[in-house]
Amino acid sequence: MAKNKIKQKIYKEIQEEMGGDLQEIEQICESQFEYLEKIMKRGAFDSVRLSYFGRFHVNPNRLKKLNDAAFQRRQFSSSNKSGS
């Protein structure tokens, strides 16, 4: 909840400095992160560059560890269901 208050404060400051509709400012700010989320959900772990934030990419070794851990969790949960 605190993050939302901080976001709202930032949006208000942008509105005061630049003018415009508060909802439009929020959409513009959030669109960058929605784009990043879309790319990551698609599984195309290419690097993504967000202006003024930097370049984001997935370390292949970290991705392998996360996928292995997810596989182990799925395997464990399916063995518990069949054992019940």
PyMOL Python script that loads the backbone (N, CA, C, O; Angstrom):
from pymol import cmd

cmd.read_pdbstr("""\
ATOM      1  N   MET A   1       0.832  -1.196   0.000  1.00  0.00           N
ATOM      2  CA  MET A   1       0.000   0.000   0.000  1.00  0.00           C
ATOM      3  C   MET A   1       0.876   1.259   0.000  1.00  0.00           C
ATOM      4  O   MET A   1       0.522   2.264  -0.616  1.00  0.00           O
ATOM      5  N   ALA A   2       1.986   1.199   0.674  1.00  0.00           N
ATOM      6  CA  ALA A   2       2.868   2.364   0.725  1.00  0.00           C
ATOM      7  C   ALA A   2       3.407   2.706  -0.652  1.00  0.00           C
ATOM      8  O   ALA A   2       3.564   3.879  -0.988  1.00  0.00           O
ATOM      9  N   LYS A   3       3.695   1.676  -1.457  1.00  0.00           N
ATOM     10  CA  LYS A   3       4.207   1.925  -2.797  1.00  0.00           C
ATOM     11  C   LYS A   3       3.177   2.661  -3.640  1.00  0.00           C
ATOM     12  O   LYS A   3       3.529   3.538  -4.429  1.00  0.00           O
ATOM     13  N   ASN A   4       1.905   2.309  -3.475  1.00  0.00           N
ATOM     14  CA  ASN A   4       0.863   2.995  -4.231  1.00  0.00           C
ATOM     15  C   ASN A   4       0.786   4.471  -3.848  1.00  0.00           C
ATOM     16  O   ASN A   4       0.553   5.328  -4.700  1.00  0.00           O
ATOM     17  N   LYS A   5       0.982   4.759  -2.576  1.00  0.00           N
ATOM     18  CA  LYS A   5       0.968   6.165  -2.143  1.00  0.00           C
ATOM     19  C   LYS A   5       2.154   6.913  -2.747  1.00  0.00           C
ATOM     20  O   LYS A   5       2.030   8.068  -3.155  1.00  0.00           O
ATOM     21  N   ILE A   6       3.292   6.249  -2.798  1.00  0.00           N
ATOM     22  CA  ILE A   6       4.480   6.873  -3.392  1.00  0.00           C
ATOM     23  C   ILE A   6       4.246   7.114  -4.880  1.00  0.00           C
ATOM     24  O   ILE A   6       4.566   8.181  -5.404  1.00  0.00           O
ATOM     25  N   LYS A   7       3.683   6.111  -5.556  1.00  0.00           N
ATOM     26  CA  LYS A   7       3.387   6.265  -6.982  1.00  0.00           C
ATOM     27  C   LYS A   7       2.438   7.448  -7.198  1.00  0.00           C
ATOM     28  O   LYS A   7       2.663   8.286  -8.072  1.00  0.00           O
ATOM     29  N   GLN A   8       1.389   7.500  -6.399  1.00  0.00           N
ATOM     30  CA  GLN A   8       0.412   8.573  -6.555  1.00  0.00           C
ATOM     31  C   GLN A   8       1.063   9.937  -6.327  1.00  0.00           C
ATOM     32  O   GLN A   8       0.738  10.906  -7.014  1.00  0.00           O
ATOM     33  N   LYS A   9       1.968  10.009  -5.375  1.00  0.00           N
ATOM     34  CA  LYS A   9       2.675  11.260  -5.110  1.00  0.00           C
ATOM     35  C   LYS A   9       3.523  11.658  -6.321  1.00  0.00           C
ATOM     36  O   LYS A   9       3.549  12.823  -6.716  1.00  0.00           O
ATOM     37  N   ILE A  10       4.215  10.675  -6.903  1.00  0.00           N
ATOM     38  CA  ILE A  10       5.035  10.947  -8.089  1.00  0.00           C
ATOM     39  C   ILE A  10       4.154  11.406  -9.246  1.00  0.00           C
ATOM     40  O   ILE A  10       4.491  12.364  -9.942  1.00  0.00           O
ATOM     41  N   TYR A  11       3.032  10.728  -9.454  1.00  0.00           N
ATOM     42  CA  TYR A  11       2.119  11.114 -10.537  1.00  0.00           C
ATOM     43  C   TYR A  11       1.606  12.535 -10.335  1.00  0.00           C
ATOM     44  O   TYR A  11       1.490  13.301 -11.291  1.00  0.00           O
ATOM     45  N   LYS A  12       1.298  12.883  -9.084  1.00  0.00           N
ATOM     46  CA  LYS A  12       0.829  14.236  -8.776  1.00  0.00           C
ATOM     47  C   LYS A  12       1.909  15.274  -9.091  1.00  0.00           C
ATOM     48  O   LYS A  12       1.622  16.331  -9.653  1.00  0.00           O
ATOM     49  N   GLU A  13       3.164  14.955  -8.721  1.00  0.00           N
ATOM     50  CA  GLU A  13       4.271  15.873  -8.996  1.00  0.00           C
ATOM     51  C   GLU A  13       4.453  16.070 -10.499  1.00  0.00           C
ATOM     52  O   GLU A  13       4.701  17.183 -10.964  1.00  0.00           O
ATOM     53  N   ILE A  14       4.329  14.976 -11.253  1.00  0.00           N
ATOM     54  CA  ILE A  14       4.437  15.074 -12.719  1.00  0.00           C
ATOM     55  C   ILE A  14       3.312  15.945 -13.255  1.00  0.00           C
ATOM     56  O   ILE A  14       3.527  16.795 -14.119  1.00  0.00           O
ATOM     57  N   GLN A  15       2.111  15.726 -12.736  1.00  0.00           N
ATOM     58  CA  GLN A  15       0.962  16.502 -13.185  1.00  0.00           C
ATOM     59  C   GLN A  15       1.151  17.991 -12.887  1.00  0.00           C
ATOM     60  O   GLN A  15       0.842  18.837 -13.726  1.00  0.00           O
ATOM     61  N   GLU A  16       1.651  18.306 -11.712  1.00  0.00           N
ATOM     62  CA  GLU A  16       1.870  19.702 -11.344  1.00  0.00           C
ATOM     63  C   GLU A  16       2.938  20.351 -12.218  1.00  0.00           C
ATOM     64  O   GLU A  16       2.833  21.523 -12.579  1.00  0.00           O
ATOM     65  N   GLU A  17       3.975  19.569 -12.556  1.00  0.00           N
ATOM     66  CA  GLU A  17       5.069  20.114 -13.359  1.00  0.00           C
ATOM     67  C   GLU A  17       4.739  20.178 -14.840  1.00  0.00           C
ATOM     68  O   GLU A  17       5.069  21.154 -15.514  1.00  0.00           O
ATOM     69  N   MET A  18       4.083  19.131 -15.350  1.00  0.00           N
ATOM     70  CA  MET A  18       3.862  19.027 -16.789  1.00  0.00           C
ATOM     71  C   MET A  18       2.429  19.330 -17.220  1.00  0.00           C
ATOM     72  O   MET A  18       2.178  19.645 -18.383  1.00  0.00           O
ATOM     73  N   GLY A  19       1.496  19.234 -16.283  1.00  0.00           N
ATOM     74  CA  GLY A  19       0.096  19.380 -16.640  1.00  0.00           C
ATOM     75  C   GLY A  19      -0.441  18.054 -17.147  1.00  0.00           C
ATOM     76  O   GLY A  19       0.284  17.059 -17.184  1.00  0.00           O
ATOM     77  N   GLY A  20      -1.685  18.035 -17.530  1.00  0.00           N
ATOM     78  CA  GLY A  20      -2.282  16.819 -18.072  1.00  0.00           C
ATOM     79  C   GLY A  20      -3.179  16.117 -17.080  1.00  0.00           C
ATOM     80  O   GLY A  20      -3.300  16.506 -15.918  1.00  0.00           O
ATOM     81  N   ASP A  21      -3.803  15.071 -17.580  1.00  0.00           N
ATOM     82  CA  ASP A  21      -4.746  14.275 -16.808  1.00  0.00           C
ATOM     83  C   ASP A  21      -3.983  13.248 -15.968  1.00  0.00           C
ATOM     84  O   ASP A  21      -3.044  12.618 -16.455  1.00  0.00           O
ATOM     85  N   LEU A  22      -4.381  13.083 -14.726  1.00  0.00           N
ATOM     86  CA  LEU A  22      -3.704  12.171 -13.806  1.00  0.00           C
ATOM     87  C   LEU A  22      -3.767  10.725 -14.306  1.00  0.00           C
ATOM     88  O   LEU A  22      -2.782   9.993 -14.212  1.00  0.00           O
ATOM     89  N   GLN A  23      -4.919  10.314 -14.837  1.00  0.00           N
ATOM     90  CA  GLN A  23      -5.048   8.950 -15.356  1.00  0.00           C
ATOM     91  C   GLN A  23      -4.139   8.734 -16.564  1.00  0.00           C
ATOM     92  O   GLN A  23      -3.550   7.663 -16.711  1.00  0.00           O
ATOM     93  N   GLU A  24      -4.024   9.727 -17.414  1.00  0.00           N
ATOM     94  CA  GLU A  24      -3.159   9.626 -18.580  1.00  0.00           C
ATOM     95  C   GLU A  24      -1.690   9.497 -18.152  1.00  0.00           C
ATOM     96  O   GLU A  24      -0.944   8.709 -18.733  1.00  0.00           O
ATOM     97  N   ILE A  25      -1.285  10.250 -17.162  1.00  0.00           N
ATOM     98  CA  ILE A  25       0.082  10.183 -16.649  1.00  0.00           C
ATOM     99  C   ILE A  25       0.350   8.797 -16.071  1.00  0.00           C
ATOM    100  O   ILE A  25       1.414   8.220 -16.297  1.00  0.00           O
ATOM    101  N   GLU A  26      -0.612   8.271 -15.329  1.00  0.00           N
ATOM    102  CA  GLU A  26      -0.462   6.937 -14.753  1.00  0.00           C
ATOM    103  C   GLU A  26      -0.326   5.880 -15.850  1.00  0.00           C
ATOM    104  O   GLU A  26       0.511   4.983 -15.745  1.00  0.00           O
ATOM    105  N   GLN A  27      -1.137   5.982 -16.892  1.00  0.00           N
ATOM    106  CA  GLN A  27      -1.062   5.030 -17.999  1.00  0.00           C
ATOM    107  C   GLN A  27       0.302   5.086 -18.686  1.00  0.00           C
ATOM    108  O   GLN A  27       0.877   4.050 -19.020  1.00  0.00           O
ATOM    109  N   ILE A  28       0.805   6.273 -18.892  1.00  0.00           N
ATOM    110  CA  ILE A  28       2.108   6.437 -19.543  1.00  0.00           C
ATOM    111  C   ILE A  28       3.203   5.806 -18.701  1.00  0.00           C
ATOM    112  O   ILE A  28       4.061   5.097 -19.226  1.00  0.00           O
ATOM    113  N   CYS A  29       3.177   6.059 -17.404  1.00  0.00           N
ATOM    114  CA  CYS A  29       4.209   5.513 -16.517  1.00  0.00           C
ATOM    115  C   CYS A  29       4.121   3.993 -16.411  1.00  0.00           C
ATOM    116  O   CYS A  29       5.142   3.306 -16.444  1.00  0.00           O
ATOM    117  N   GLU A  30       2.927   3.481 -16.286  1.00  0.00           N
ATOM    118  CA  GLU A  30       2.744   2.042 -16.098  1.00  0.00           C
ATOM    119  C   GLU A  30       2.954   1.251 -17.384  1.00  0.00           C
ATOM    120  O   GLU A  30       3.256   0.059 -17.325  1.00  0.00           O
ATOM    121  N   SER A  31       2.801   1.885 -18.540  1.00  0.00           N
ATOM    122  CA  SER A  31       2.912   1.159 -19.805  1.00  0.00           C
ATOM    123  C   SER A  31       4.288   0.527 -19.986  1.00  0.00           C
ATOM    124  O   SER A  31       4.396  -0.547 -20.578  1.00  0.00           O
ATOM    125  N   GLN A  32       5.324   1.165 -19.494  1.00  0.00           N
ATOM    126  CA  GLN A  32       6.670   0.599 -19.610  1.00  0.00           C
ATOM    127  C   GLN A  32       6.767  -0.735 -18.878  1.00  0.00           C
ATOM    128  O   GLN A  32       7.354  -1.689 -19.389  1.00  0.00           O
ATOM    129  N   PHE A  33       6.196  -0.795 -17.691  1.00  0.00           N
ATOM    130  CA  PHE A  33       6.275  -2.010 -16.890  1.00  0.00           C
ATOM    131  C   PHE A  33       5.327  -3.087 -17.421  1.00  0.00           C
ATOM    132  O   PHE A  33       5.608  -4.280 -17.303  1.00  0.00           O
ATOM    133  N   GLU A  34       4.212  -2.665 -18.002  1.00  0.00           N
ATOM    134  CA  GLU A  34       3.305  -3.622 -18.627  1.00  0.00           C
ATOM    135  C   GLU A  34       3.988  -4.266 -19.833  1.00  0.00           C
ATOM    136  O   GLU A  34       3.826  -5.461 -20.079  1.00  0.00           O
ATOM    137  N   TYR A  35       4.749  -3.470 -20.580  1.00  0.00           N
ATOM    138  CA  TYR A  35       5.492  -3.990 -21.718  1.00  0.00           C
ATOM    139  C   TYR A  35       6.529  -5.007 -21.258  1.00  0.00           C
ATOM    140  O   TYR A  35       6.656  -6.078 -21.852  1.00  0.00           O
ATOM    141  N   LEU A  36       7.253  -4.684 -20.223  1.00  0.00           N
ATOM    142  CA  LEU A  36       8.264  -5.586 -19.678  1.00  0.00           C
ATOM    143  C   LEU A  36       7.610  -6.889 -19.216  1.00  0.00           C
ATOM    144  O   LEU A  36       8.137  -7.972 -19.473  1.00  0.00           O
ATOM    145  N   GLU A  37       6.474  -6.791 -18.544  1.00  0.00           N
ATOM    146  CA  GLU A  37       5.750  -7.970 -18.086  1.00  0.00           C
ATOM    147  C   GLU A  37       5.310  -8.831 -19.268  1.00  0.00           C
ATOM    148  O   GLU A  37       5.420 -10.057 -19.223  1.00  0.00           O
ATOM    149  N   LYS A  38       4.815  -8.193 -20.320  1.00  0.00           N
ATOM    150  CA  LYS A  38       4.368  -8.901 -21.521  1.00  0.00           C
ATOM    151  C   LYS A  38       5.519  -9.680 -22.151  1.00  0.00           C
ATOM    152  O   LYS A  38       5.348 -10.838 -22.531  1.00  0.00           O
ATOM    153  N   ILE A  39       6.675  -9.061 -22.263  1.00  0.00           N
ATOM    154  CA  ILE A  39       7.849  -9.710 -22.842  1.00  0.00           C
ATOM    155  C   ILE A  39       8.254 -10.912 -21.994  1.00  0.00           C
ATOM    156  O   ILE A  39       8.553 -11.978 -22.534  1.00  0.00           O
ATOM    157  N   MET A  40       8.265 -10.751 -20.685  1.00  0.00           N
ATOM    158  CA  MET A  40       8.690 -11.833 -19.800  1.00  0.00           C
ATOM    159  C   MET A  40       7.694 -12.986 -19.808  1.00  0.00           C
ATOM    160  O   MET A  40       8.103 -14.147 -19.774  1.00  0.00           O
ATOM    161  N   LYS A  41       6.390 -12.693 -19.852  1.00  0.00           N
ATOM    162  CA  LYS A  41       5.385 -13.752 -19.890  1.00  0.00           C
ATOM    163  C   LYS A  41       5.461 -14.544 -21.185  1.00  0.00           C
ATOM    164  O   LYS A  41       5.170 -15.740 -21.206  1.00  0.00           O
ATOM    165  N   ARG A  42       5.848 -13.883 -22.256  1.00  0.00           N
ATOM    166  CA  ARG A  42       5.970 -14.535 -23.552  1.00  0.00           C
ATOM    167  C   ARG A  42       7.119 -15.532 -23.536  1.00  0.00           C
ATOM    168  O   ARG A  42       7.173 -16.435 -24.371  1.00  0.00           O
ATOM    169  N   GLY A  43       8.028 -15.375 -22.599  1.00  0.00           N
ATOM    170  CA  GLY A  43       9.151 -16.289 -22.487  1.00  0.00           C
ATOM    171  C   GLY A  43      10.320 -15.894 -23.358  1.00  0.00           C
ATOM    172  O   GLY A  43      11.310 -16.620 -23.436  1.00  0.00           O
ATOM    173  N   ALA A  44      10.220 -14.759 -24.010  1.00  0.00           N
ATOM    174  CA  ALA A  44      11.323 -14.267 -24.829  1.00  0.00           C
ATOM    175  C   ALA A  44      12.219 -13.445 -23.922  1.00  0.00           C
ATOM    176  O   ALA A  44      12.045 -12.233 -23.797  1.00  0.00           O
ATOM    177  N   PHE A  45      13.161 -14.094 -23.301  1.00  0.00           N
ATOM    178  CA  PHE A  45      13.974 -13.425 -22.300  1.00  0.00           C
ATOM    179  C   PHE A  45      15.097 -12.628 -22.945  1.00  0.00           C
ATOM    180  O   PHE A  45      16.257 -12.722 -22.545  1.00  0.00           O
ATOM    181  N   ASP A  46      14.733 -11.849 -23.940  1.00  0.00           N
ATOM    182  CA  ASP A  46      15.681 -10.923 -24.554  1.00  0.00           C
ATOM    183  C   ASP A  46      15.914  -9.787 -23.574  1.00  0.00           C
ATOM    184  O   ASP A  46      15.171  -9.621 -22.608  1.00  0.00           O
ATOM    185  N   SER A  47      16.935  -9.022 -23.830  1.00  0.00           N
ATOM    186  CA  SER A  47      17.125  -7.853 -22.984  1.00  0.00           C
ATOM    187  C   SER A  47      16.121  -6.791 -23.407  1.00  0.00           C
ATOM    188  O   SER A  47      15.786  -6.659 -24.584  1.00  0.00           O
ATOM    189  N   VAL A  48      15.655  -6.048 -22.433  1.00  0.00           N
ATOM    190  CA  VAL A  48      14.675  -4.984 -22.663  1.00  0.00           C
ATOM    191  C   VAL A  48      15.264  -3.708 -22.103  1.00  0.00           C
ATOM    192  O   VAL A  48      15.735  -3.683 -20.966  1.00  0.00           O
ATOM    193  N   ARG A  49      15.241  -2.647 -22.895  1.00  0.00           N
ATOM    194  CA  ARG A  49      15.777  -1.364 -22.448  1.00  0.00           C
ATOM    195  C   ARG A  49      14.637  -0.396 -22.181  1.00  0.00           C
ATOM    196  O   ARG A  49      13.813  -0.127 -23.055  1.00  0.00           O
ATOM    197  N   LEU A  50      14.603   0.121 -20.966  1.00  0.00           N
ATOM    198  CA  LEU A  50      13.628   1.138 -20.602  1.00  0.00           C
ATOM    199  C   LEU A  50      14.394   2.444 -20.408  1.00  0.00           C
ATOM    200  O   LEU A  50      15.314   2.526 -19.594  1.00  0.00           O
ATOM    201  N   SER A  51      14.005   3.441 -21.154  1.00  0.00           N
ATOM    202  CA  SER A  51      14.686   4.728 -21.056  1.00  0.00           C
ATOM    203  C   SER A  51      14.700   5.224 -19.621  1.00  0.00           C
ATOM    204  O   SER A  51      13.693   5.142 -18.918  1.00  0.00           O
ATOM    205  N   TYR A  52      15.826   5.730 -19.193  1.00  0.00           N
ATOM    206  CA  TYR A  52      16.048   6.292 -17.865  1.00  0.00           C
ATOM    207  C   TYR A  52      16.040   5.255 -16.741  1.00  0.00           C
ATOM    208  O   TYR A  52      16.246   5.608 -15.580  1.00  0.00           O
ATOM    209  N   PHE A  53      15.805   3.983 -17.068  1.00  0.00           N
ATOM    210  CA  PHE A  53      15.858   2.923 -16.063  1.00  0.00           C
ATOM    211  C   PHE A  53      17.013   1.970 -16.323  1.00  0.00           C
ATOM    212  O   PHE A  53      17.656   1.498 -15.386  1.00  0.00           O
ATOM    213  N   GLY A  54      17.275   1.688 -17.581  1.00  0.00           N
ATOM    214  CA  GLY A  54      18.375   0.795 -17.916  1.00  0.00           C
ATOM    215  C   GLY A  54      17.923  -0.391 -18.728  1.00  0.00           C
ATOM    216  O   GLY A  54      16.778  -0.475 -19.172  1.00  0.00           O
ATOM    217  N   ARG A  55      18.858  -1.310 -18.909  1.00  0.00           N
ATOM    218  CA  ARG A  55      18.612  -2.526 -19.684  1.00  0.00           C
ATOM    219  C   ARG A  55      18.397  -3.678 -18.709  1.00  0.00           C
ATOM    220  O   ARG A  55      19.169  -3.871 -17.771  1.00  0.00           O
ATOM    221  N   PHE A  56      17.333  -4.437 -18.950  1.00  0.00           N
ATOM    222  CA  PHE A  56      16.992  -5.568 -18.116  1.00  0.00           C
ATOM    223  C   PHE A  56      17.165  -6.844 -18.925  1.00  0.00           C
ATOM    224  O   PHE A  56      16.741  -6.920 -20.079  1.00  0.00           O
ATOM    225  N   HIS A  57      17.779  -7.829 -18.325  1.00  0.00           N
ATOM    226  CA  HIS A  57      17.933  -9.119 -18.989  1.00  0.00           C
ATOM    227  C   HIS A  57      17.960 -10.222 -17.939  1.00  0.00           C
ATOM    228  O   HIS A  57      18.166  -9.977 -16.750  1.00  0.00           O
ATOM    229  N   VAL A  58      17.747 -11.432 -18.411  1.00  0.00           N
ATOM    230  CA  VAL A  58      17.749 -12.588 -17.525  1.00  0.00           C
ATOM    231  C   VAL A  58      19.071 -13.318 -17.689  1.00  0.00           C
ATOM    232  O   VAL A  58      19.494 -13.631 -18.802  1.00  0.00           O
ATOM    233  N   ASN A  59      19.707 -13.579 -16.574  1.00  0.00           N
ATOM    234  CA  ASN A  59      20.927 -14.366 -16.576  1.00  0.00           C
ATOM    235  C   ASN A  59      20.548 -15.808 -16.908  1.00  0.00           C
ATOM    236  O   ASN A  59      19.729 -16.393 -16.200  1.00  0.00           O
ATOM    237  N   PRO A  60      21.120 -16.404 -17.967  1.00  0.00           N
ATOM    238  CA  PRO A  60      20.736 -17.767 -18.367  1.00  0.00           C
ATOM    239  C   PRO A  60      20.909 -18.799 -17.256  1.00  0.00           C
ATOM    240  O   PRO A  60      20.100 -19.720 -17.138  1.00  0.00           O
ATOM    241  N   ASN A  61      21.943 -18.658 -16.449  1.00  0.00           N
ATOM    242  CA  ASN A  61      22.146 -19.603 -15.345  1.00  0.00           C
ATOM    243  C   ASN A  61      21.052 -19.465 -14.289  1.00  0.00           C
ATOM    244  O   ASN A  61      20.576 -20.461 -13.744  1.00  0.00           O
ATOM    245  N   ARG A  62      20.664 -18.244 -14.011  1.00  0.00           N
ATOM    246  CA  ARG A  62      19.596 -18.009 -13.038  1.00  0.00           C
ATOM    247  C   ARG A  62      18.267 -18.560 -13.566  1.00  0.00           C
ATOM    248  O   ARG A  62      17.489 -19.143 -12.811  1.00  0.00           O
ATOM    249  N   LEU A  63      18.012 -18.372 -14.864  1.00  0.00           N
ATOM    250  CA  LEU A  63      16.792 -18.886 -15.474  1.00  0.00           C
ATOM    251  C   LEU A  63      16.753 -20.411 -15.362  1.00  0.00           C
ATOM    252  O   LEU A  63      15.708 -20.980 -15.044  1.00  0.00           O
ATOM    253  N   LYS A  64      17.867 -21.067 -15.617  1.00  0.00           N
ATOM    254  CA  LYS A  64      17.927 -22.529 -15.513  1.00  0.00           C
ATOM    255  C   LYS A  64      17.621 -22.971 -14.081  1.00  0.00           C
ATOM    256  O   LYS A  64      16.865 -23.921 -13.877  1.00  0.00           O
ATOM    257  N   LYS A  65      18.196 -22.296 -13.096  1.00  0.00           N
ATOM    258  CA  LYS A  65      17.933 -22.651 -11.697  1.00  0.00           C
ATOM    259  C   LYS A  65      16.457 -22.470 -11.345  1.00  0.00           C
ATOM    260  O   LYS A  65      15.869 -23.314 -10.669  1.00  0.00           O
ATOM    261  N   LEU A  66      15.864 -21.374 -11.803  1.00  0.00           N
ATOM    262  CA  LEU A  66      14.449 -21.124 -11.520  1.00  0.00           C
ATOM    263  C   LEU A  66      13.568 -22.173 -12.180  1.00  0.00           C
ATOM    264  O   LEU A  66      12.615 -22.660 -11.571  1.00  0.00           O
ATOM    265  N   ASN A  67      13.885 -22.523 -13.432  1.00  0.00           N
ATOM    266  CA  ASN A  67      13.103 -23.536 -14.130  1.00  0.00           C
ATOM    267  C   ASN A  67      13.248 -24.899 -13.469  1.00  0.00           C
ATOM    268  O   ASN A  67      12.269 -25.635 -13.344  1.00  0.00           O
ATOM    269  N   ASP A  68      14.458 -25.242 -13.045  1.00  0.00           N
ATOM    270  CA  ASP A  68      14.678 -26.520 -12.353  1.00  0.00           C
ATOM    271  C   ASP A  68      13.896 -26.565 -11.047  1.00  0.00           C
ATOM    272  O   ASP A  68      13.281 -27.581 -10.722  1.00  0.00           O
ATOM    273  N   ALA A  69      13.918 -25.472 -10.304  1.00  0.00           N
ATOM    274  CA  ALA A  69      13.184 -25.419  -9.036  1.00  0.00           C
ATOM    275  C   ALA A  69      11.682 -25.539  -9.270  1.00  0.00           C
ATOM    276  O   ALA A  69      10.991 -26.226  -8.518  1.00  0.00           O
ATOM    277  N   ALA A  70      11.175 -24.883 -10.299  1.00  0.00           N
ATOM    278  CA  ALA A  70       9.749 -24.958 -10.614  1.00  0.00           C
ATOM    279  C   ALA A  70       9.378 -26.384 -11.017  1.00  0.00           C
ATOM    280  O   ALA A  70       8.321 -26.883 -10.630  1.00  0.00           O
ATOM    281  N   PHE A  71      10.234 -27.032 -11.785  1.00  0.00           N
ATOM    282  CA  PHE A  71       9.996 -28.409 -12.190  1.00  0.00           C
ATOM    283  C   PHE A  71       9.945 -29.322 -10.971  1.00  0.00           C
ATOM    284  O   PHE A  71       9.071 -30.184 -10.876  1.00  0.00           O
ATOM    285  N   GLN A  72      10.877 -29.139 -10.041  1.00  0.00           N
ATOM    286  CA  GLN A  72      10.908 -29.951  -8.829  1.00  0.00           C
ATOM    287  C   GLN A  72       9.638 -29.754  -7.997  1.00  0.00           C
ATOM    288  O   GLN A  72       9.091 -30.712  -7.451  1.00  0.00           O
ATOM    289  N   ARG A  73       9.176 -28.505  -7.905  1.00  0.00           N
ATOM    290  CA  ARG A  73       7.938 -28.237  -7.144  1.00  0.00           C
ATOM    291  C   ARG A  73       6.751 -28.936  -7.795  1.00  0.00           C
ATOM    292  O   ARG A  73       5.925 -29.536  -7.107  1.00  0.00           O
ATOM    293  N   ARG A  74       6.667 -28.857  -9.132  1.00  0.00           N
ATOM    294  CA  ARG A  74       5.565 -29.509  -9.845  1.00  0.00           C
ATOM    295  C   ARG A  74       5.632 -31.021  -9.661  1.00  0.00           C
ATOM    296  O   ARG A  74       4.609 -31.672  -9.452  1.00  0.00           O
ATOM    297  N   GLN A  75       6.824 -31.570  -9.739  1.00  0.00           N
ATOM    298  CA  GLN A  75       7.002 -33.003  -9.584  1.00  0.00           C
ATOM    299  C   GLN A  75       6.611 -33.432  -8.166  1.00  0.00           C
ATOM    300  O   GLN A  75       5.952 -34.456  -7.985  1.00  0.00           O
ATOM    301  N   PHE A  76       7.015 -32.653  -7.172  1.00  0.00           N
ATOM    302  CA  PHE A  76       6.700 -32.959  -5.781  1.00  0.00           C
ATOM    303  C   PHE A  76       5.197 -32.878  -5.532  1.00  0.00           C
ATOM    304  O   PHE A  76       4.629 -33.749  -4.872  1.00  0.00           O
ATOM    305  N   SER A  77       4.546 -31.832  -6.058  1.00  0.00           N
ATOM    306  CA  SER A  77       3.114 -31.670  -5.807  1.00  0.00           C
ATOM    307  C   SER A  77       2.310 -32.753  -6.528  1.00  0.00           C
ATOM    308  O   SER A  77       1.294 -33.207  -6.000  1.00  0.00           O
ATOM    309  N   SER A  78       2.737 -33.176  -7.718  1.00  0.00           N
ATOM    310  CA  SER A  78       1.997 -34.228  -8.424  1.00  0.00           C
ATOM    311  C   SER A  78       2.188 -35.589  -7.740  1.00  0.00           C
ATOM    312  O   SER A  78       1.279 -36.419  -7.756  1.00  0.00           O
ATOM    313  N   SER A  79       3.358 -35.822  -7.142  1.00  0.00           N
ATOM    314  CA  SER A  79       3.575 -37.090  -6.420  1.00  0.00           C
ATOM    315  C   SER A  79       2.757 -37.114  -5.131  1.00  0.00           C
ATOM    316  O   SER A  79       2.330 -38.183  -4.694  1.00  0.00           O
ATOM    317  N   ASN A  80       2.534 -35.955  -4.520  1.00  0.00           N
ATOM    318  CA  ASN A  80       1.688 -35.896  -3.314  1.00  0.00           C
ATOM    319  C   ASN A  80       0.237 -36.154  -3.651  1.00  0.00           C
ATOM    320  O   ASN A  80      -0.473 -36.787  -2.870  1.00  0.00           O
ATOM    321  N   LYS A  81      -0.225 -35.674  -4.808  1.00  0.00           N
ATOM    322  CA  LYS A  81      -1.623 -35.878  -5.206  1.00  0.00           C
ATOM    323  C   LYS A  81      -1.888 -37.328  -5.523  1.00  0.00           C
ATOM    324  O   LYS A  81      -2.933 -37.861  -5.150  1.00  0.00           O
ATOM    325  N   SER A  82      -0.956 -37.983  -6.211  1.00  0.00           N
ATOM    326  CA  SER A  82      -1.177 -39.380  -6.575  1.00  0.00           C
ATOM    327  C   SER A  82      -1.024 -40.300  -5.364  1.00  0.00           C
ATOM    328  O   SER A  82      -1.565 -41.406  -5.357  1.00  0.00           O
ATOM    329  N   GLY A  83      -0.300 -39.857  -4.348  1.00  0.00           N
ATOM    330  CA  GLY A  83      -0.100 -40.670  -3.143  1.00  0.00           C
ATOM    331  C   GLY A  83      -1.236 -40.566  -2.153  1.00  0.00           C
ATOM    332  O   GLY A  83      -1.293 -41.349  -1.204  1.00  0.00           O
ATOM    333  N   SER A  84      -2.156 -39.610  -2.345  1.00  0.00           N
ATOM    334  CA  SER A  84      -3.242 -39.385  -1.376  1.00  0.00           C
ATOM    335  C   SER A  84      -4.345 -40.384  -1.512  1.00  0.00           C
ATOM    336  O   SER A  84      -5.325 -40.327  -0.770  1.00  0.00           O
TER     337      SER A  84
END
""", "prot")
cmd.dss("prot")
cmd.show_as("cartoon", "prot")
cmd.util.cbc("prot")
cmd.orient("prot")
